[in-house]
Amino acid sequence: CGIYIIEAILKMIGLRKYYWLSKWNIFDFIILLVSIADIIIDRSIPDISNKFSPAIIRSIRLARTLRLAKYLLPLFIKIVDHYINRRLRFGYDIGKGFVVGE
C-alpha cells in the first residue's frame, strides 16, 4: 500500500489540478482510501473478523486491475481491426482475380 501512496502523492505533485481531471486517477485514489481504511480497521480492532469480513474490502483492491483494460482494450481492438482488414484484403484480391480473369 505504501508504494501506491507514494505514487498518488507524486502524481498529485506533478499533475496538480489535472490529477483530478482523470477518472482513472480518481478511481485509484478511491481504491487507495479504501485500502488505507481496511488496514486501519484491521489493525485497530483485532476482533473485527468475527463481526465483519475485511475480505470484502480487500476484494475491492482487485479493481485496480481494471486499469489494465485502459491499455489492453485499445490493443485488442487494434489486433482485431488488423485481422479483419487482412481478411477483407484477401477477399478483395480473390474477387479481383475473378473479375479480371487472372
Backbone as a chain_set.jsonl record, in Angstrom:
{"seq": "CGIYIIEAILKMIGLRKYYWLSKWNIFDFIILLVSIADIIIDRSIPDISNKFSPAIIRSIRLARTLRLAKYLLPLFIKIVDHYINRRLRFGYDIGKGFVVGE", "coords": {"N": [[0.837, -1.19, 0.0], [2.055, 1.138, 0.594], [3.647, 1.856, -1.59], [1.735, 2.603, -3.447], [0.651, 4.819, -2.207], [2.813, 6.582, -2.289], [3.024, 6.776, -5.067], [0.564, 8.045, -5.671], [0.881, 10.486, -4.323], [3.124, 11.581, -5.633], [2.051, 11.815, -8.203], [0.017, 13.67, -7.687], [1.53, 15.892, -6.98], [2.993, 16.287, -9.333], [1.034, 16.532, -11.377], [-0.755, 18.323, -10.376], [-3.677, 20.213, -10.372], [-4.683, 18.843, -12.543], [-4.581, 16.205, -11.962], [-6.971, 15.453, -10.802], [-8.691, 15.524, -12.911], [-8.606, 13.265, -14.405], [-10.374, 10.314, -14.685], [-9.387, 7.812, -14.079], [-7.337, 8.357, -12.265], [-8.845, 9.343, -10.13], [-10.321, 7.063, -9.562], [-8.209, 5.339, -8.776], [-7.399, 6.734, -6.491], [-9.638, 6.483, -4.814], [-9.671, 3.698, -4.448], [-7.255, 3.502, -3.108], [-7.851, 4.933, -0.743], [-9.81, 3.232, 0.336], [-8.254, 0.969, 0.77], [-6.453, 1.921, 2.685], [-8.272, 2.462, 4.745], [-9.093, -0.149, 5.246], [-6.729, -1.275, 6.258], [-6.382, 0.262, 8.568], [-8.738, -0.38, 10.004], [-8.351, -3.124, 10.293], [-6.062, -3.248, 11.894], [-6.695, -1.73, 14.157], [-8.929, -2.804, 15.421], [-8.894, -5.79, 16.696], [-10.708, -7.975, 16.916], [-12.467, -7.791, 14.852], [-12.901, -9.509, 12.766], [-14.763, -11.394, 13.48], [-17.177, -10.088, 13.353], [-17.251, -8.621, 10.991], [-16.205, -9.076, 7.711], [-13.085, -8.433, 6.512], [-12.276, -9.207, 4.051], [-13.997, -8.47, 2.094], [-13.497, -5.757, 1.648], [-10.858, -6.017, 0.879], [-11.16, -7.342, -1.508], [-11.993, -5.339, -3.139], [-9.694, -4.083, -3.802], [-8.761, -5.52, -5.923], [-9.938, -4.337, -8.012], [-8.21, -2.54, -9.037], [-6.951, -3.74, -11.096], [-8.512, -3.21, -13.217], [-7.49, -1.057, -14.457], [-5.754, -2.049, -16.27], [-7.353, -2.606, -18.393], [-7.558, -0.207, -19.643], [-5.27, -0.048, -21.156], [-5.117, -2.515, -22.461], [-7.511, -2.914, -23.894], [-7.601, -1.023, -26.154], [-5.408, -2.114, -27.534], [-6.297, -4.714, -28.079], [-8.476, -4.095, -29.743], [-7.088, -2.967, -31.888], [-5.633, -5.19, -32.811], [-7.705, -6.931, -33.589], [-8.923, -5.33, -35.534], [-6.844, -5.162, -37.41], [-6.686, -7.866, -38.164], [-9.227, -8.242, -39.305], [-9.074, -6.414, -41.452], [-7.016, -7.601, -42.915], [-8.201, -10.006, -43.669], [-10.302, -9.01, -45.231], [-8.879, -7.772, -47.286], [-7.667, -9.98, -48.444], [-9.935, -11.3, -49.425], [-10.748, -9.353, -51.242], [-8.645, -9.406, -53.063], [-8.941, -12.003, -54.152], [-11.506, -11.773, -55.267], [-11.013, -9.753, -57.136], [-9.314, -11.119, -58.857], [-11.071, -12.943, -59.976], [-12.77, -11.223, -61.391], [-11.093, -9.825, -63.17], [-9.921, -11.923, -64.417], [-7.567, -13.178, -63.864]], "CA": [[0.0, 0.0, 0.0], [2.961, 2.285, 0.68], [4.083, 2.23, -2.942], [0.624, 3.287, -4.099], [0.54, 6.137, -1.573], [3.882, 7.395, -2.873], [2.64, 7.037, -6.457], [-0.51, 9.041, -5.688], [1.433, 11.783, -3.897], [3.961, 12.096, -6.723], [1.16, 12.23, -9.282], [-0.659, 14.902, -7.271], [2.509, 16.981, -7.059], [3.365, 16.514, -10.725], [-0.088, 16.919, -12.236], [-1.508, 19.355, -9.663], [-5.14, 20.125, -10.506], [-5.019, 17.922, -13.631], [-4.696, 14.871, -11.373], [-8.379, 15.193, -10.514], [-9.462, 15.52, -14.15], [-8.583, 11.906, -14.946], [-11.231, 9.39, -13.929], [-8.556, 6.699, -13.594], [-6.656, 8.817, -11.059], [-9.851, 9.385, -9.06], [-10.584, 5.661, -9.241], [-7.06, 4.872, -7.994], [-7.407, 7.4, -5.189], [-10.69, 5.865, -4.009], [-9.17, 2.369, -4.069], [-6.211, 3.736, -2.11], [-8.509, 5.283, 0.52], [-10.45, 2.018, 0.854], [-7.176, 0.109, 1.268], [-5.962, 2.506, 3.943], [-9.31, 2.213, 5.753], [-9.025, -1.576, 5.563], [-5.564, -1.504, 7.126], [-6.659, 0.888, 9.872], [-9.746, -1.193, 10.688], [-7.752, -4.42, 10.608], [-5.074, -3.115, 12.974], [-7.22, -1.091, 15.359], [-9.925, -3.66, 16.071], [-8.437, -7.151, 16.416], [-11.796, -8.953, 16.859], [-13.431, -7.383, 13.824], [-13.155, -10.597, 11.818], [-15.958, -12.119, 13.9], [-18.368, -9.309, 13.019], [-17.175, -8.06, 9.64], [-15.132, -9.704, 6.957], [-12.288, -7.471, 5.749], [-12.032, -9.737, 2.703], [-14.84, -7.699, 1.179], [-12.739, -4.546, 1.304], [-9.652, -6.434, 0.159], [-11.52, -7.697, -2.877], [-12.113, -4.094, -3.905], [-8.349, -3.782, -4.31], [-8.612, -6.171, -7.224], [-10.469, -3.44, -9.036], [-7.076, -1.823, -9.639], [-6.595, -4.407, -12.344], [-9.313, -2.63, -14.294], [-6.641, -0.093, -15.162], [-5.157, -2.751, -17.403], [-8.288, -2.505, -19.518], [-7.255, 1.062, -20.307], [-4.188, -0.296, -22.108], [-5.312, -3.74, -23.219], [-8.648, -2.822, -24.789], [-7.207, -0.475, -27.452], [-4.521, -3.067, -28.198], [-7.153, -5.779, -28.578], [-9.228, -3.544, -30.873], [-6.141, -2.803, -32.988], [-5.329, -6.523, -33.331], [-8.893, -7.419, -34.291], [-9.077, -4.5, -36.73], [-5.822, -5.593, -38.359], [-7.078, -9.187, -38.648], [-10.371, -8.062, -40.209], [-8.585, -5.771, -42.676], [-6.24, -8.581, -43.66], [-9.157, -10.947, -44.273], [-11.025, -8.308, -46.293], [-7.939, -7.577, -48.379], [-7.526, -11.281, -49.091], [-11.161, -11.496, -50.191], [-10.734, -8.401, -52.366], [-7.682, -9.91, -54.056], [-9.542, -13.149, -54.81], [-12.592, -11.253, -56.094], [-10.416, -9.024, -58.248], [-8.799, -12.128, -59.777], [-12.188, -13.5, -60.748], [-13.321, -10.214, -62.282], [-10.113, -9.524, -64.224], [-9.621, -13.176, -65.095], [-6.154, -13.529, -63.645]], "C": [[0.881, 1.252, 0.0], [3.422, 2.788, -0.677], [2.983, 3.029, -3.639], [0.398, 4.677, -3.495], [1.584, 7.075, -2.166], [3.553, 7.752, -4.318], [1.582, 8.132, -6.532], [0.012, 10.421, -5.317], [2.275, 12.394, -5.008], [3.108, 12.556, -7.916], [0.455, 13.531, -8.944], [0.275, 16.096, -7.368], [2.803, 17.319, -8.512], [2.23, 17.057, -11.58], [-0.92, 18.065, -11.665], [-3.005, 19.189, -9.864], [-5.56, 19.156, -11.606], [-5.125, 16.473, -13.149], [-6.164, 14.497, -11.207], [-9.247, 15.2, -11.767], [-9.524, 14.126, -14.786], [-9.433, 10.985, -14.065], [-10.436, 8.211, -13.378], [-7.799, 7.107, -12.331], [-7.628, 8.885, -9.883], [-10.179, 7.969, -8.607], [-9.455, 5.087, -8.384], [-7.064, 5.46, -6.588], [-8.466, 6.784, -4.273], [-10.265, 4.476, -3.548], [-8.103, 2.5, -2.986], [-6.825, 4.079, -0.754], [-9.182, 4.065, 1.153], [-9.395, 1.075, 1.423], [-6.629, 0.615, 2.592], [-6.975, 2.278, 5.057], [-9.3, 0.751, 6.181], [-7.879, -1.866, 6.526], [-5.807, -0.931, 8.511], [-7.668, 0.06, 10.66], [-9.147, -2.516, 11.144], [-6.799, -4.334, 11.799], [-5.67, -2.564, 14.266], [-8.21, -1.964, 16.116], [-9.571, -5.114, 15.763], [-9.572, -8.173, 16.266], [-12.822, -8.618, 15.783], [-13.783, -8.525, 12.888], [-14.38, -11.421, 12.209], [-17.233, -11.41, 13.445], [-18.405, -8.886, 11.553], [-15.992, -8.672, 8.913], [-14.349, -8.653, 6.169], [-11.961, -7.961, 4.343], [-12.865, -8.997, 1.669], [-14.093, -6.457, 0.717], [-11.499, -4.924, 0.51], [-9.968, -6.807, -1.288], [-11.687, -6.459, -3.75], [-10.747, -3.696, -4.475], [-8.109, -4.408, -5.679], [-9.126, -5.298, -8.354], [-9.361, -2.619, -9.684], [-6.663, -2.458, -10.967], [-7.432, -3.899, -13.511], [-8.519, -1.583, -15.072], [-5.977, -0.747, -16.36], [-6.051, -2.661, -18.629], [-8.036, -1.225, -20.308], [-6.194, 0.862, -21.388], [-4.462, -1.502, -23.016], [-6.457, -3.64, -24.219], [-8.293, -2.18, -26.131], [-6.278, -1.41, -28.233], [-5.328, -4.205, -28.814], [-7.942, -5.307, -29.805], [-8.317, -3.403, -32.093], [-5.824, -4.155, -33.632], [-6.507, -7.062, -34.13], [-9.107, -6.642, -35.581], [-8.08, -4.906, -37.81], [-6.203, -6.942, -38.982], [-8.239, -9.077, -39.642], [-9.923, -7.434, -41.521], [-7.799, -6.749, -43.543], [-7.163, -9.571, -44.375], [-9.927, -10.272, -45.416], [-10.138, -8.1, -47.513], [-7.75, -8.871, -49.167], [-8.753, -11.573, -49.961], [-11.224, -10.576, -51.392], [-9.802, -8.9, -53.465], [-8.266, -11.1, -54.819], [-10.663, -12.681, -55.752], [-12.072, -10.51, -57.303], [-9.877, -9.997, -59.302], [-9.905, -12.745, -60.603], [-12.725, -12.492, -61.77], [-12.38, -9.965, -63.449], [-9.783, -10.774, -65.011], [-8.183, -13.593, -64.943], [-6.03, -14.909, -63.064]], "O": [[0.494, 2.294, -0.53], [3.57, 3.991, -0.89], [3.26, 4.007, -4.334], [-0.003, 5.603, -4.2], [1.282, 8.219, -2.505], [3.772, 8.884, -4.749], [1.684, 9.042, -7.356], [-0.374, 11.416, -5.929], [2.158, 13.585, -5.296], [3.414, 13.564, -8.554], [0.307, 14.402, -9.802], [-0.131, 17.181, -7.785], [2.858, 18.491, -8.885], [2.44, 17.941, -12.41], [-1.695, 18.698, -12.383], [-3.551, 18.13, -9.558], [-6.699, 18.689, -11.598], [-5.686, 15.62, -13.838], [-6.55, 13.353, -11.446], [-10.438, 14.905, -11.681], [-10.397, 13.851, -15.609], [-9.225, 10.897, -12.855], [-10.775, 7.67, -12.326], [-7.634, 6.294, -11.421], [-7.271, 8.522, -8.762], [-10.3, 7.706, -7.41], [-9.713, 4.425, -7.38], [-6.768, 4.767, -5.615], [-8.215, 6.584, -3.085], [-10.474, 4.114, -2.39], [-8.057, 1.697, -2.054], [-6.373, 3.574, 0.274], [-9.129, 3.888, 2.37], [-9.625, 0.446, 2.455], [-6.373, -0.166, 3.509], [-6.601, 1.942, 6.18], [-9.48, 0.451, 7.362], [-8.041, -2.612, 7.491], [-5.477, -1.562, 9.515], [-7.477, -0.177, 11.853], [-9.41, -2.972, 12.256], [-6.743, -5.25, 12.619], [-5.2, -2.896, 15.354], [-8.31, -1.864, 17.339], [-9.906, -5.619, 14.691], [-9.403, -9.157, 15.546], [-13.941, -9.129, 15.819], [-14.852, -8.516, 12.277], [-14.976, -12.079, 11.356], [-18.247, -12.056, 13.183], [-19.475, -8.806, 10.951], [-14.896, -8.765, 9.467], [-14.897, -8.043, 5.251], [-11.424, -7.206, 3.532], [-12.481, -8.909, 0.503], [-14.065, -6.149, -0.475], [-11.129, -4.225, -0.433], [-9.145, -6.611, -2.182], [-11.536, -6.533, -4.97], [-10.67, -3.042, -5.515], [-7.346, -3.883, -6.489], [-8.781, -5.505, -9.517], [-9.554, -2.061, -10.764], [-6.102, -1.797, -11.841], [-7.091, -4.138, -14.669], [-8.848, -1.269, -16.216], [-5.671, -0.081, -17.349], [-5.57, -2.643, -19.762], [-8.28, -1.178, -21.513], [-6.223, 1.533, -22.419], [-4.085, -1.507, -24.188], [-6.377, -4.229, -25.297], [-8.648, -2.736, -27.17], [-6.358, -1.483, -29.459], [-5.068, -4.611, -29.946], [-8.06, -6.037, -30.79], [-8.737, -3.691, -33.213], [-5.754, -4.258, -34.856], [-6.326, -7.592, -35.227], [-9.437, -7.229, -36.611], [-8.431, -4.985, -38.988], [-6.056, -7.134, -40.189], [-8.239, -9.731, -40.685], [-10.345, -7.872, -42.592], [-7.908, -6.724, -44.769], [-6.937, -9.926, -45.531], [-10.174, -10.894, -46.449], [-10.597, -8.237, -48.647], [-7.681, -8.859, -50.396], [-8.622, -12.036, -51.094], [-11.703, -10.975, -52.454], [-10.128, -8.827, -54.649], [-8.09, -11.186, -56.035], [-10.755, -13.137, -56.892], [-12.637, -10.626, -58.39], [-9.971, -9.73, -60.5], [-9.719, -13.04, -61.783], [-13.091, -12.869, -62.884], [-12.821, -9.899, -64.596], [-9.398, -10.68, -66.176], [-7.637, -14.288, -65.8], [-4.919, -15.375, -62.813]]}, "num_chains": 1, "name": "protein.A"}
